[in-house]
Amino acid sequence: LMRYNRTVSINRRHTQLLRLIRKGTFSAPVLATKLGVSGPTIYRDIDFLKQLGHCVQSEKHADGWAYHLL
């Protein structure tokens, strides 16, 4: 049951992460704050989403890097 709950929680976070990236361009620290996780977790999640085939790209902005979907 505990493993199932963790899997569901991660799955929800991935869905929320994709939704945020679709809505705008956010940096990893902003995404981490919005989702209540650490920066390294965001980087791992984005790598995982890329492995699933999502076209998540980072883009340089005046105030730093941000993610968006192609």
C-alpha positions in Angstrom: 0.0 0.0 0.0 2.8 2.4 0.9 4.6 1.7 -2.4 1.4 2.2 -4.3 0.7 5.6 -2.6 4.2 6.8 -3.4 3.8 5.8 -7.1 0.5 7.6 -7.3 2.0 10.7 -5.6 4.9 10.7 -8.1 2.5 10.2 -11.0 0.4 13.2 -9.8 3.5 15.4 -9.5 4.6 14.5 -13.1 1.1 15.4 -14.3 1.2 18.7 -12.4 4.7 19.4 -13.7 3.6 18.9 -17.3 0.6 21.1 -16.7 2.8 23.9 -15.3 5.3 23.7 -18.2 2.5 23.8 -20.7 1.1 27.0 -19.1 4.3 28.9 -19.2 8.0 28.9 -18.9 9.2 28.3 -15.3 12.7 27.8 -13.9 13.5 24.6 -11.9 13.5 26.6 -8.6 10.0 28.1 -9.3 8.7 24.6 -10.4 10.1 23.1 -7.2 8.5 25.8 -5.0 5.1 25.4 -6.8 5.2 21.6 -6.4 6.8 21.5 -2.9 9.8 19.5 -3.9 13.6 20.1 -4.2 15.4 21.4 -7.3 17.1 18.0 -7.8 13.7 16.3 -7.8 12.5 18.6 -10.6 15.6 17.8 -12.7 15.0 14.1 -12.2 11.4 14.4 -13.0 12.2 16.4 -16.2 14.7 13.7 -17.2 12.1 11.0 -16.6 9.5 12.9 -18.7 11.9 13.3 -21.5 12.5 9.5 -21.4 8.8 9.0 -21.8 8.9 11.1 -25.0 7.8 14.5 -23.7 9.6 17.3 -25.6 10.7 19.4 -22.6 13.3 21.9 -23.5 15.3 24.4 -21.4 15.6 28.0 -22.8 17.8 30.9 -21.7 15.9 34.0 -20.5 17.2 37.3 -19.2 16.7 36.2 -15.7 17.9 32.6 -16.1 16.9 29.2 -17.6 13.3 28.1 -17.9 11.5 25.0 -19.2 8.9 24.8 -21.9 7.3 22.1 -24.1 7.8 21.9 -27.8 
